[in-house]
Amino acid sequence: MRAAKAIRTPGGLSVRVDPRAVLAVLLLLAVALGVAVVLVGSGDFPMAPGEVVATLLGDGTAAQEFIVHDVRLPRVLVALLVGAALAVGGALFQSIARNPLGSPDVLGFAQGSSVGALTVIVLFGGGSFATAGGAMAGGLATGAAVYLLAWKRGVHGYRLVLVGIGIAAMLAGAIHYLVTKADLVDATRAVLWMTGSLDGRDWSHFWPLLAVTAVLIPLSLAYGRPLRMLEMGDDAAYALGIRVERTRAVLTGSAVLLTAVATAAAGPIVFVALSAPQLARRLTRSPGPNVAASAVMGAALLVVADWVATSAFGDRRLPVGVVTGVLGGVYLLWLLVTERKAGRI
């Protein structure tokens, strides 16, 4: 096992640093930012990466300034933050449930957000901002319901997963019912939203997302040690002085809110929350939730998926949720086979 290095600050605080994990985070960050620059330069008005960087630094033409700052940059920044938020939410849920399948896609939170958004679209004819609000409200309500129904002298991982799967099944029925009640225009909007898309995202979508992630991702990083203790089991965590239920409630609330705000911004983009934490864990080869690595892995995955969706099929641009669904389905099959061979399922 690799030994982590301890770094002491002038104030006497000691921080353990894993060199491989730090290197993995830096490499993933470079990939995410590099693909983001390429993505900003892609489209009907192509720009070389150097031109994109020069424009971001204030040396572009008026046309380039408009294309970059007003049209493409908000979409790419939303993609980065949505990917990071979903990945951190997935990492927290998987650590709390102590199960690699314990992600928002499986536990019903994406379905809850979909029900909230479809209710606004179908029953009230709401616009994009009302739809985003409905999605966030639906995700938060689902999170509260799953937590309360899974509570029995505390919340345990497998009970959380089972309750979440049951609620997801019920919410899927509600989604189908709402779609059948919609007229043609609203049904088209509903299906497009449920696919997950970054089309039309602008600064009004970015700022609320930034405000939430700027608070909750650092909070999740600060709870890294208690979260690692929770993965050892409640008894071990209690013995090590962790306030188990308080920690679990704070982190569950953070994961639900991160998932809800990401879904409100871009729709229920599937499998990023499931796959990014596991890929980050395998890349860093470190125990624990790997919140930082998961965040940059999720950001990289989503901008790569968006680049594939917009560039790999010629003039036919796909919603990013289609690409993540295909790639995530392949990953899920691989994960199930791996877990079965290891005797864990």
CORTA-V951829 format. One line per field, one symbol per residue. ss: DSSP state (2 for helix, 1 for strand, 0 for the rest). phi: phi as a letter, one per 30 degrees, with the letter a starting at -180 (. if undefined). psi: psi as a letter, one per 30 degrees, with the letter a starting at -180 (. if undefined). A space follows every 10 residues. Layout:
ss->???
phi->???
psi->???
This chain:
ss->0000111100 0001111022 2222222222 2222222222 0000000022 2222220000 0222222222 2222222222 2222222222 2222222000 0002222022 2222222222 2222000222 2222222222 2222222222 1000102222 2222222222 2222222222 2002222222 2222200000 0022222222 2222222222 2202222222 2002222220 0002222222 2222222222 2222220000 0222222222 2222000000 2222222222 2222222222 2000000002 2222222222 2222222222 20000
phi->.dcddcccde djdcbdbced dddddddddd dddddddddd dckdcdbded dddddddjcc ddddeddddc ccdedddddd dddddddded dddddddhad cdbedcdjdd dddddddddd dddciddddd dddddddddd dddddddddd dahjcceddd dddddddddd dddddddddd dddddddded dddddjbcdi dbdddddddd ddddcddddd ddcddedddd ddjddddedc iddddddddd dddddddddd dddddbiddd iddddedddd ddddhcdjdh dddddddddd eddddddddc bdbiddccdd dddddddddd dddddddddd ddicb
psi->kkkkkkkklf ggkkkkkjee eeeeeeeeee eeeeeeeeee flafikklee eeeeefgggl leeeeeeeef eeeeeeeeee eeeeeeeeee eeeeeefhkf gilfeeffee eeeeeeeeee eeffhlaeee eeeeeeeeee eeeeeeeeff kjhlkleeee eeeeeeeeee eeeeeeeeef flleeeeeee eeefejkgkg kafffeeeee eeefeeeeee efgeeeeeee ffleeeeefg gkjeeeeeee eeeeeeeeee eeeeeglijl fefeeeeeee eeefhklafh eeeeeeeeee eeeeeeeeef ffgbfjklkf feeeeeeeee eeeeeeeeee efgf.
